[in-house]
Amino acid sequence: MSITPENITALILAGGKSSRMGQDKGLLPFGNSIMAGHVIEQIRSQVGRILISANRNQDQYAKLGHKIIGDPIEGFQGPLAGFLAGLEAIETDYLITLPCDGPFVLSNYVERMAKGLFNASADIAVAHDGKRLQPVHVLLHRKVTGELKETLEQGERKIDRWFPHHAWVTVDFSDAPQQFDNINTPEDYKSASGAEVA
């Protein structure tokens, strides 16, 4: 037994404020698409389904051809709220998350996360780049949904404080830290894409 790609839904996290960029990062042109679309193209073959978490510009994200979900809690409450939205929407047993501003996705990212989760008999797997946790790169079993909802209702917003509520494991990506390079500022965007923020 193992965790098959068909039983995993990818959630592209595009629900933040993008305050440092000054505009919605996921919609910035990147490669042959927009940034969120670029991430989707790289993850598509690794999972059974894809969702996009977006709290604004949902019509524009919908053009990518996947279901759009908004946070169940108003006010840009952070990634945990996005996790909950994804968990409540999936029809698979597992949800894997990726930020829309992380354009470099390993071709075996999902496989490695699934192996780490399965081998540890855990409910949550979190990527680790060799120096620090990468808490928005997570594989979750849907059984954590109810407890996560309760945690958010109690006001908790810190991802790393929530993980220990469950059996969780870190997955070592110290050989490929570029997986976690993200684009937060106009300078980051120019460096990665060669283009200016309009």
C-alpha positions in Angstrom: 0.0 0.0 0.0 1.0 3.6 -0.6 -0.5 7.0 -1.3 -1.3 7.2 -5.0 -1.3 10.5 -7.0 -4.9 10.0 -7.9 -5.8 10.2 -4.2 -4.1 13.6 -3.7 -5.5 17.1 -4.5 -3.1 20.0 -5.0 -4.1 23.3 -3.4 -2.5 26.4 -5.0 -2.4 29.0 -2.2 -3.2 32.4 -3.8 -5.3 33.8 -1.0 -2.9 36.3 0.6 -2.7 40.1 0.5 0.6 40.2 -1.6 1.3 43.4 0.4 5.1 43.5 -0.4 4.4 43.0 -4.2 1.7 45.6 -4.3 -0.6 43.5 -6.4 -1.9 39.9 -6.7 1.3 37.8 -7.1 -0.5 34.8 -8.6 -1.7 36.8 -11.6 1.7 38.2 -12.6 2.9 37.0 -16.0 5.4 34.2 -15.7 6.7 31.9 -18.4 3.9 31.1 -20.8 1.2 31.8 -18.2 0.7 33.6 -15.0 2.6 32.7 -11.8 -0.3 30.5 -10.4 -0.7 28.9 -13.8 3.1 28.2 -14.0 2.9 26.3 -10.6 -0.1 24.4 -11.9 1.6 23.3 -15.0 4.5 21.8 -12.9 2.2 20.0 -10.4 -0.5 18.8 -12.8 1.0 15.4 -13.6 1.8 14.7 -9.9 -1.8 14.8 -8.5 -5.3 13.7 -9.3 -7.0 17.1 -8.9 -6.2 20.8 -8.4 -7.9 23.5 -6.5 -7.0 27.2 -6.3 -7.4 29.1 -3.0 -8.1 32.8 -3.8 -9.9 35.5 -1.9 -10.0 38.1 -4.7 -9.8 38.2 -8.5 -11.5 34.8 -8.5 -12.8 35.3 -12.1 -9.3 35.7 -13.3 -8.0 32.6 -11.5 -11.0 30.7 -12.9 -9.6 31.1 -16.4 -6.9 28.6 -15.4 -9.6 25.9 -15.5 -9.7 24.7 -11.9 -12.2 25.1 -9.1 -11.7 28.3 -7.0 -12.3 28.3 -3.3 -12.2 31.2 -0.8 -11.3 31.1 2.8 -14.2 30.1 5.1 -13.0 33.0 7.4 -13.0 36.6 6.2 -10.1 39.0 6.5 -7.1 37.2 5.0 -6.5 35.0 8.0 -3.4 33.2 6.6 -2.5 29.8 5.2 -4.3 27.8 7.9 -7.6 29.2 6.6 -6.6 28.2 3.1 -5.8 24.7 4.3 -9.2 24.4 5.9 -10.9 25.7 2.7 -9.0 23.0 0.7 -9.7 20.2 3.1 -13.4 21.0 3.1 -13.5 21.0 -0.7 -11.5 17.8 -1.5 -12.9 14.5 -2.7 -9.6 12.8 -2.3 -8.1 11.6 1.0 -5.1 13.9 0.8 -4.4 17.6 0.2 -0.9 18.9 -0.8 -0.3 22.6 -0.7 1.9 24.9 -2.7 2.2 28.7 -2.7 1.4 30.5 -6.0 4.6 32.5 -5.7 6.9 29.5 -5.6 7.7 28.9 -9.3 10.2 26.1 -8.9 8.4 22.8 -8.3 10.4 19.5 -8.3 9.1 16.8 -10.6 9.0 14.4 -7.6 7.8 16.8 -4.9 4.5 15.0 -4.3 6.1 11.6 -4.5 8.6 12.5 -1.8 6.0 14.1 0.5 3.7 11.1 0.1 6.5 8.7 0.9 7.4 10.6 4.0 3.9 10.7 5.3 3.2 7.1 4.5 6.4 5.8 6.0 5.8 7.7 9.3 2.1 6.7 9.5 1.5 10.4 10.0 -1.4 12.7 9.2 0.7 15.8 8.3 4.0 16.0 6.4 5.9 19.2 6.2 8.8 20.0 3.9 12.2 21.0 5.4 14.9 22.7 3.3 17.7 21.6 5.6 17.7 24.8 7.6 14.1 25.5 8.4 10.5 24.2 8.0 8.6 25.2 4.9 5.1 25.3 6.5 3.1 26.1 3.3 4.5 23.0 1.7 2.4 20.5 3.4 0.7 17.2 2.8 -2.5 16.7 4.9 -4.9 13.8 5.5 -8.5 14.9 5.4 -9.0 13.5 8.9 -7.4 16.7 10.4 -10.2 18.9 9.0 -12.5 19.0 12.1 -9.7 19.8 14.5 -8.3 22.4 12.2 -11.7 24.1 12.1 -11.8 24.1 15.9 -8.3 25.5 16.1 -9.1 28.4 13.8 -12.4 29.1 15.7 -10.2 29.5 18.8 -8.2 32.2 17.1 -5.0 30.3 16.3 -3.3 31.4 13.0 0.3 30.1 13.4 0.9 27.1 11.2 3.9 25.7 13.2 1.9 25.8 16.4 -0.9 23.7 14.8 1.2 20.9 13.4 1.9 19.3 16.9 -1.8 18.8 17.4 -1.4 15.8 15.1 1.0 13.1 14.2 3.4 14.9 11.9 6.7 14.4 10.1 9.2 16.5 8.3 10.4 15.6 4.8 14.0 16.4 3.9 14.5 18.5 0.8 18.0 19.7 1.8 19.2 18.5 -1.6 16.8 20.8 -3.4 16.3 24.1 -1.4 15.4 25.9 -4.7 12.0 24.3 -4.4 11.2 26.8 -1.7 12.4 30.0 -3.4 9.5 32.4 -3.6 8.7 35.7 -5.1 7.6 38.3 -2.6 8.8 41.7 -3.9 9.1 43.4 -7.3 12.9 42.8 -7.1 12.3 39.0 -6.6 10.0 39.0 -9.6 12.4 40.8 -11.8 15.2 38.5 -10.8 13.1 35.3 -11.5 11.2 36.4 -14.6 13.3 39.2 -16.1 10.3 41.5 -16.2 9.2 44.5 -14.2 6.0 44.6 -12.2 3.6 46.8 -14.1 
